[in-house]
């Protein structure tokens, strides 16, 4: 009989990722994985999000959910009226507060599934849901309907796949199950007014594709 895995609380699981350098980056104090550092992945993303923020008549208040080591967020702060960066790992947020400074920037340690989220115009949630169980994703999505824009990035298999196969929250994703998160279909059925695909990146050293979509809710 297969032993049933008892999931760790998400906060402890993600803290362990950084403590044990499970995403690599031994030369860094905190490292959010190659997806936050490899040029071919991050430069096109930074460009399309900057262009979106610049295209609007007024600067937006941006809420970055799962900001990680802030290697990407730091490139977006200037284009925002206010930039609020959230992560579940307290030590990471404390580190970011010491390293990154701007009058319009603030950091907060919150569990985005459980805690109330600050008000904003636009949410950025980049390769975060892919690490969460379906139950936690549902909790997060219920909160996102109050924001006008949601810029969502997920690492997906190429070709046909079964979306939203459940996993235990932690360092892994659904790719090993040939699955990925699609918030618009069951069991999530995230309600949107408009969607626009901003970017698809196919990393040379990783399987699948990293897709960024802009949702208007």
N, C-alpha and C positions, 0 to 999 in steps of 0.2 A: 504494500500500500504506500502511495506517495505521501510524504509528509507535507502537511499544509503549512505554508510559510506564514509566519506572523509578521505583518508589516511593521517596520519601525515608524514612529511618528515622523512626519515629513521634515520637520525642523532638525531632528537628530540625524536623519539620513543625509540631508544636504550639508549639514555641518561636517559630517564625516568625509564627504566628497572633498572639501577643501583641506581638512586636517591631514588626510591621507593622500592628497594629490591624485585622486582617482581619475581626474581629467587631464593629468599631466602638468607640465609647467613647474618643475622642481626649482627652477631659478627665480620664480615669482613668489611673493608672499601669499597672494591669492591668484588663482588662475581659473577662469571660467570655461576653459576648453578651447580647442582649435577653432571652433565655430565663432569665437569672439576675438580671434587673433589672426587667422590666416587671411592674407591680403585678398586673395581671389574671392573669398566669402564676404568679408566685411566691407570692402571698399564700394562695391556696387550697392550694397544695402545702405550704407551711410549716404551715398549720393542720392538714391531715390527718396529716402526719408527727408533729407535736407531739402530736396526740390519740392516735395509736397508741402513742407512747412513754409517754404519761401513763396509758394504759389498763392497763399491765402492773403486776404486783405489786411488781416490783423494777426499778430503772433498769438499762438495758443498756449494755454497751460497744459503741459504734457505730463502724464503719469506713466512712469517706466516701471512695469511690474516684473520683478525678477531681474534687477539691473546688473547682478553679478559683479564682476570686477571693474565695471564702468569703462572698459576700453572703447566701447561703442557709444555709450551715452554721453561721454565727454565731448564727442563731436557734434552733438545735437543741442546742447544747452544754449548756445549762442542764438539759435534760431527759434527759441521758445520765450514766451512771456515769463513763464515760471516752469521750472523743471523739478518734478518730485520723483525721486528714485527710491524704490522699495525693494528690499530683499529679506528673506526669512532668516538668514544667517547673521546674527548680531555682531559677531567679530568682524565680518566682512563689511558691514555698514559702518562700524566704528573706524575701520581702516580707511574706507572711502572718504569719510568725513575729514580725516586728517590729510588726505592726499589731494582731494579735489575741492576747489573753492570758487564760488561765483555768487554774486548778490542774488541771483534768481534761482539758485540751486539749493535743494534740501534733501537729506537722506532720512529714511525711516525704516526700522526693522519691524515688519509685519508679516503675518501669515495671510497671503492673499485669498486663501480659501475660507479662513475663519474670521478674520478681522475686518472691521469697517474700513473702507478705502477713501482716501481724500477726493474731493471734488476736482474735476479737470475737464478740459475740452476733448482731449485726445489721449487714448491709452496705447502704449507700446508694450507688446508682450511677445518677446522674441525667444523662440525655442524653450519655452517654459512649460506649456501645457503638455508637451510630449513626455515630460518626466512625471506627470501626475496621474493618479488613478482617475477613472471615469467619475467617481463620486466627487472627487475634489474639483475636477474640471467643471462639473455641473454647478458647484458652489461658486466658482469664480465667474462663470458665464452669467449667472443670475445678477451679479453686481455690475457687469459691463454694459447692460442696457441703458444705464443712465448717462453714458458718455456718447458724444456725437460721433466721434471717430474711434475706430479700433484698428490698429495696424498689427496684424497677427502674422507671425512667422513660425513655420513648422517644417521639420525634416521629414520628408515623405518618401515611400518607395516609388520607384519609377514604374510606369505601366499599371496594370490592373492590380488592385489590392483590396482587402477587406478593411474598411475604416473602423477606428475606435474600438479595437480589441482591448480589453481591460488589462491593466498592469498594476503592480504595486508601485506606489510613489517612491522615487529615488533616482539614482544616477542613470539608470537605463532608460531606453525608449522602446517604442513599439516596432522599430525596424526589424528586430530579430524575429518578430512574428509576422513579417511582411504586412505591417499595418502602420497607419499614421492617423493623426488627429484631423478630422474634418468636422468643424463645429456646426456646419449647416445641416447635417444629417443625424439620424438616430444614433445614440440616445439623447443627443444634445439639442438639435433643432433650433439653433441660435437664430433669433429673429432679427433680420436686417432689412434695410430699405434698398441699399445698393451695395455692390461689391465690385472691386477693381483689382485685378492681379497687377501688382507693382513690379514683381521680380521673381525669376526662377534661376537659381544657381545650382550647377551640377559639379560639386567639388571633385577634383581629380583623385584625391586620396580617400574619399569616402563614398559609400554606396548611397544611392537615392538622390533626391534633389531637395533643395531648401527653398521653400516657396513663401513669398510674402504677399499678403492680400490686405487691401484697405477696405474695411467695412464701414458703412454709414448706417447707424442704428436708428 
